[in-house]
């Protein structure tokens, strides 16, 4: 009887883990662009989804490790901060189908864009745009292991 109970809890734990990666919480985790030029962690805080830079080809020095400074930030007070670790994705809301109403900061250019994201076939698609979504660019990401 005890072994059946243990087996039940193991199966329940496995199902809970797989279900945690679907629906609203599917976006949470560490993602790497399919081009392998940026890595970010997406997490939920105060009901919104945010993302921070963990690494990026354009945000590190030539040694591949040392963070560049945020020299193109429109706010001059932020220009001396390291780019690695900054929250670059803010305000995403789950609408039942996708994540909408976000803002993304493109540190290499210092520009802010509207953004949305969705998960399809285990990949995350992040679209940055100005004004309407039609005028934008989509990047695809896979889970980073």
Steps between C-alpha positions, in 0.01 A plus 500: 500500500784737586671438164175575314470830688860592412440408134182712499689806631782450247252484212317804639829693522588413141160609372514821702837584347378438144178695555701790641650546154166548325250782499574821682820391673659353186705815443676482837861383479828561324488547124767530234437648156514250216788710364674434835582868534296585810388321816233626737305388803127560507319502831173617652484783751190681628280334237718607203771321306845654483827400342860578580814466292725214608739519206513640148755526222436875475494567874833345598852614423723309257599256776141365488453543875542861616180701479488812290350815650157636405656794313210551256230524766286813455523554879853632555496383864480136382786511251759371745309185597594154372272357232516145635224464756287797398128449460447553129150355464215638710124495537401188307147382585352160419171543308415130480680445170816710501696752704414858405545865597872470571792734444845389399823694527755432228817587689738502201296779338347663810151470349174388661234306311158357570508123512301183525597136528353158447602138543458251218641148482729566797651815349449857611439766240562859607381780274619856545318775313422869477133594504337191350629145508505487122797742506747290692742214519465158661782307662469131589643344815554153639536397862856529619638191671 
